[in-house]
Amino acid sequence: MDPTFLSAVQLAALVRGGKIGALELLDHFIGRAERLDSRINAIVVRDFDRARQRARALDNQADKSAPLFGVPATVKESFDVAGLPTTRGHAALKDATVRVSTLPVRRLEAAGAVIFGKTNVPVDLADWQSYNPVYGVTSNPWSTAHTPGGSSGGSAAALAAGLTGFEMGTDIGGSIRVPAHFCGVFGHKPSWGLLPNYGDPATSSAAGTDIACLGPMSRSAADLQAGLEILAGPDPDETALTLNLPAPRATALKGLRAAVWADQAGIAADPETTAAMLALADALEREGAIVSRSARPALDPLDAYHLYLKLLDAAWSGRLTEETLASRRRDLARLKDSDQSADAVMLRMTDVPHRLWLGLNEQRFRLRRAWTAFFREWDVLLCPAFATAALPHRQDGNTWERRITVGGREIAYNDLLFWPGLTGGYHLPATVAPIAATQAGLPLGVQIAGPIHGDRTTIGAAALIEQALGGFKPPPGW
C-alpha cells in the first residue's frame, strides 16, 4: 500500500500493525521531500537525522499504542522545536536555536509523532502569502503560480503534496483556515484558549495572544479529531483542570441543523465561491439535513467585522517596534474619515488607551452571547473560509498597500479578512473541509463554525461532509 496520501490515523495503524516500520515510513516521506519539495519549497527546516534516530527508537519500543505512533510530521516554522531556529521569517534569527520545544510539539511527540521538519511562513505570520527573506517563496502544489496561503502556507502545501503525514499551524486571521482552503486539505481553528502554545521562555510569549490559536492540519477530519484530543488541554504549569468537551451534536447528515451563509452584501466574493456554498446547501438537503440559507446571528455583520479588526490590531500591537509605531502615527494623521477599509479601521487603533480596549472587549463578549444564542437553534454555520480560491503570488510591498480584484470589484487586499474574522474574532471553533474546485482546478473549502467549545461538533460535521463529498483529493502530478 502506498502510504503517501493516507491519513495520519491510517499511517499510525500501519505502523502499530507491523505492516511498515516507523523508520521505513519516515524514509518514504523524507525521500519524497528530497525529490519533490524543490517544486514548492514547503519544508524549509529539515531535521532528518534526529527524526531517524527517534523512528529507530520507536521501532524498538514494545508499547505502540500512542495515537500517532510512528507518524512522520512537520510543524509550522513559528513553533519552537528544541535545537532548531524559530525565525518567523526574520534573517537575524536564522542561526539562533531554541532550547525548549513548545508545549504542543511536546504533546505531538508524546503521542508518537516523528517531527522531521518545519514548514514555511510569511514574515511575522502576517500575510496570505508564504514567503520571507530567510527561506524564500512557497508555492501551491495545485498550481505553482499560486500561493498556498498563509501564514500556515507551508503546512498546507506539504500536506497536499504528500510530503508529510500530519501538520500543525496557527490562526489569528485565517492562518490555518485559508491555507487549508487554498490547498484542498483539512484544518481546525479551535475555540480560543483550548490549545495552549507556550514554548521556550527566551522566545515565546507566556501570556499568549488574543484571538490567536494553534490547531491541527491534515488530509482527513479523523486526523483533526485525533489532533484535537492530543493538543487540547490547559497548560500543565498553570492548572489542574481537565477538559470534558461536548460530544458532536450530529452523527449523520440527516437531521443536522446547518445555517448556510453563502455571501454578504457589501463584501466582495468570487462567484464560484458563492456557488460552491449554495451547491453544498443543496447537497446537504438531499442528505436530509435541515438547512437555512438565511438564518443569521442577531448582530450587524459589518459592525461585527469592524470590531474584529480593532481587536485584531490590538492583539498584535505588542510586537510593533517604536519605528513602526511612529510610521503608523504619521499615516493616521493623514487618514481620511471616510476611509472604512480594513487597514483604516485597524490604523485607528494606534495608541488606543486600555480603557477603550476594555469597552471593545465588552462589545465582543456581548456578540459572543449572540453567537451562543444562534447556536441553540443551529448546530453549525457553513460559510466561506475566504472570498476566493488560491491567490496568485503577490510580493509587492506591504499588505496594506496592495489592491486586489475579487468578483469584478477592486478592493484593499486586507478587506479579505471578513470571512476569517467573522468567526475567529469571537473565539468560535471553525473547521475547514474541501468541498469543490474552480473551473481552473483550484480547491474550494467550506468553513464550519460552531458554538464555543463545540470543536467536536465542527470537526464531526467536517467528517460527515467528507463522507458525502469525498474529502481530500491529491493534486495532479504528485
ChimeraX attribute file (.defattr): number of C-alpha atoms within 10 A of each C-alpha:
attribute: neighborCount
match mode: 1-to-1
recipient: residues
	/A:1	7
	/A:2	6
	/A:3	16
	/A:4	19
	/A:5	20
	/A:6	17
	/A:7	22
	/A:8	30
	/A:9	21
	/A:10	17
	/A:11	25
	/A:12	27
	/A:13	20
	/A:14	20
	/A:15	22
	/A:16	21
	/A:17	11
	/A:18	12
	/A:19	11
	/A:20	19
	/A:21	19
	/A:22	30
	/A:23	22
	/A:24	16
	/A:25	22
	/A:26	26
	/A:27	17
	/A:28	17
	/A:29	20
	/A:30	23
	/A:31	13
	/A:32	17
	/A:33	21
	/A:34	11
	/A:35	11
	/A:36	16
	/A:37	22
	/A:38	13
	/A:39	14
	/A:40	21
	/A:41	23
	/A:42	34
	/A:43	27
	/A:44	21
	/A:45	19
	/A:46	17
	/A:47	16
	/A:48	16
	/A:49	10
	/A:50	13
	/A:51	22
	/A:52	20
	/A:53	12
	/A:54	20
	/A:55	27
	/A:56	17
	/A:57	12
	/A:58	21
	/A:59	20
	/A:60	11
	/A:61	9
	/A:62	7
	/A:63	10
	/A:64	20
	/A:65	12
	/A:66	14
	/A:67	22
	/A:68	30
	/A:69	28
	/A:70	34
	/A:71	31
	/A:72	30
	/A:73	26
	/A:74	29
	/A:75	31
	/A:76	28
	/A:77	29
	/A:78	24
	/A:79	28
	/A:80	29
	/A:81	25
	/A:82	17
	/A:83	13
	/A:84	22
	/A:85	20
	/A:86	24
	/A:87	23
	/A:88	22
	/A:89	23
	/A:90	15
	/A:91	13
	/A:92	9
	/A:93	13
	/A:94	15
	/A:95	11
	/A:96	12
	/A:97	15
	/A:98	20
	/A:99	17
	/A:100	20
	/A:101	18
	/A:102	21
	/A:103	21
	/A:104	25
	/A:105	24
	/A:106	17
	/A:107	16
	/A:108	24
	/A:109	20
	/A:110	15
	/A:111	21
	/A:112	22
	/A:113	29
	/A:114	29
	/A:115	29
	/A:116	23
	/A:117	23
	/A:118	28
	/A:119	29
	/A:120	34
	/A:121	35
	/A:122	29
	/A:123	19
	/A:124	14
	/A:125	25
	/A:126	18
	/A:127	24
	/A:128	29
	/A:129	30
	/A:130	33
	/A:131	28
	/A:132	21
	/A:133	11
	/A:134	18
	/A:135	22
	/A:136	15
	/A:137	21
	/A:138	33
	/A:139	27
	/A:140	32
	/A:141	30
	/A:142	25
	/A:143	18
	/A:144	14
	/A:145	13
	/A:146	20
	/A:147	29
	/A:148	37
	/A:149	36
	/A:150	32
	/A:151	35
	/A:152	35
	/A:153	34
	/A:154	37
	/A:155	35
	/A:156	39
	/A:157	33
	/A:158	32
	/A:159	29
	/A:160	29
	/A:161	26
	/A:162	23
	/A:163	28
	/A:164	31
	/A:165	34
	/A:166	32
	/A:167	30
	/A:168	29
	/A:169	31
	/A:170	28
	/A:171	23
	/A:172	26
	/A:173	30
	/A:174	30
	/A:175	27
	/A:176	34
	/A:177	36
	/A:178	34
	/A:179	36
	/A:180	37
	/A:181	31
	/A:182	32
	/A:183	34
	/A:184	34
	/A:185	29
	/A:186	34
	/A:187	35
	/A:188	35
	/A:189	34
	/A:190	32
	/A:191	26
	/A:192	22
	/A:193	20
	/A:194	23
	/A:195	22
	/A:196	22
	/A:197	26
	/A:198	22
	/A:199	23
	/A:200	18
	/A:201	12
	/A:202	10
	/A:203	13
	/A:204	18
	/A:205	12
	/A:206	13
	/A:207	9
	/A:208	14
	/A:209	17
	/A:210	16
	/A:211	22
	/A:212	24
	/A:213	27
	/A:214	27
	/A:215	27
	/A:216	27
	/A:217	32
	/A:218	30
	/A:219	29
	/A:220	24
	/A:221	31
	/A:222	20
	/A:223	26
	/A:224	31
	/A:225	19
	/A:226	16
	/A:227	26
	/A:228	21
	/A:229	15
	/A:230	19
	/A:231	23
	/A:232	21
	/A:233	18
	/A:234	17
	/A:235	17
	/A:236	11
	/A:237	7
	/A:238	7
	/A:239	9
	/A:240	9
	/A:241	10
	/A:242	10
	/A:243	11
	/A:244	8
	/A:245	13
	/A:246	11
	/A:247	12
	/A:248	15
	/A:249	17
	/A:250	18
	/A:251	14
	/A:252	16
	/A:253	21
	/A:254	15
	/A:255	16
	/A:256	22
	/A:257	21
	/A:258	27
	/A:259	26
	/A:260	22
	/A:261	19
	/A:262	22
	/A:263	21
	/A:264	13
	/A:265	8
	/A:266	7
	/A:267	16
	/A:268	20
	/A:269	22
	/A:270	17
	/A:271	15
	/A:272	18
	/A:273	26
	/A:274	19
	/A:275	13
	/A:276	20
	/A:277	25
	/A:278	18
	/A:279	15
	/A:280	20
	/A:281	22
	/A:282	13
	/A:283	15
	/A:284	22
	/A:285	18
	/A:286	12
	/A:287	14
	/A:288	14
	/A:289	18
	/A:290	18
	/A:291	20
	/A:292	16
	/A:293	15
	/A:294	9
	/A:295	15
	/A:296	18
	/A:297	19
	/A:298	12
	/A:299	13
	/A:300	10
	/A:301	15
	/A:302	15
	/A:303	10
	/A:304	19
	/A:305	20
	/A:306	20
	/A:307	22
	/A:308	29
	/A:309	26
	/A:310	23
	/A:311	22
	/A:312	22
	/A:313	17
	/A:314	20
	/A:315	16
	/A:316	15
	/A:317	14
	/A:318	9
	/A:319	9
	/A:320	9
	/A:321	10
	/A:322	9
	/A:323	8
	/A:324	10
	/A:325	14
	/A:326	12
	/A:327	11
	/A:328	17
	/A:329	15
	/A:330	10
	/A:331	13
	/A:332	15
	/A:333	9
	/A:334	9
	/A:335	13
	/A:336	9
	/A:337	7
	/A:338	7
	/A:339	10
	/A:340	12
	/A:341	16
	/A:342	21
	/A:343	19
	/A:344	19
	/A:345	17
	/A:346	19
	/A:347	19
	/A:348	17
	/A:349	20
	/A:350	17
	/A:351	12
	/A:352	10
	/A:353	9
	/A:354	10
	/A:355	9
	/A:356	11
	/A:357	15
	/A:358	11
	/A:359	10
	/A:360	16
	/A:361	16
	/A:362	12
	/A:363	13
	/A:364	19
	/A:365	13
	/A:366	14
	/A:367	20
	/A:368	21
	/A:369	16
	/A:370	15
	/A:371	21
	/A:372	17
	/A:373	14
	/A:374	20
	/A:375	22
	/A:376	10
	/A:377	13
	/A:378	22
	/A:379	25
	/A:380	26
	/A:381	26
	/A:382	26
	/A:383	26
	/A:384	27
	/A:385	31
	/A:386	25
	/A:387	26
	/A:388	25
	/A:389	26
	/A:390	27
	/A:391	17
	/A:392	16
	/A:393	20
	/A:394	16
	/A:395	14
	/A:396	8
	/A:397	8
	/A:398	10
	/A:399	17
	/A:400	14
	/A:401	11
	/A:402	14
	/A:403	13
	/A:404	15
	/A:405	13
	/A:406	17
	/A:407	14
	/A:408	11
	/A:409	12
	/A:410	11
	/A:411	16
	/A:412	17
	/A:413	21
	/A:414	18
	/A:415	19
	/A:416	22
	/A:417	18
	/A:418	27
	/A:419	22
	/A:420	26
	/A:421	23
	/A:422	22
	/A:423	28
	/A:424	26
	/A:425	26
	/A:426	23
	/A:427	26
	/A:428	23
	/A:429	27
	/A:430	33
	/A:431	33
	/A:432	32
	/A:433	31
	/A:434	28
	/A:435	24
	/A:436	23
	/A:437	16
	/A:438	15
	/A:439	8
	/A:440	8
	/A:441	13
	/A:442	22
	/A:443	24
	/A:444	29
	/A:445	32
	/A:446	29
	/A:447	31
	/A:448	29
	/A:449	32
	/A:450	30
	/A:451	26
	/A:452	20
	/A:453	20
	/A:454	24
	/A:455	29
	/A:456	23
	/A:457	26
	/A:458	32
	/A:459	31
	/A:460	24
	/A:461	29
	/A:462	29
	/A:463	25
	/A:464	21
	/A:465	22
	/A:466	19
	/A:467	13
	/A:468	14
	/A:469	14
	/A:470	13
	/A:471	22
	/A:472	24
	/A:473	14
	/A:474	18
	/A:475	18
	/A:476	10
	/A:477	7
	/A:478	14
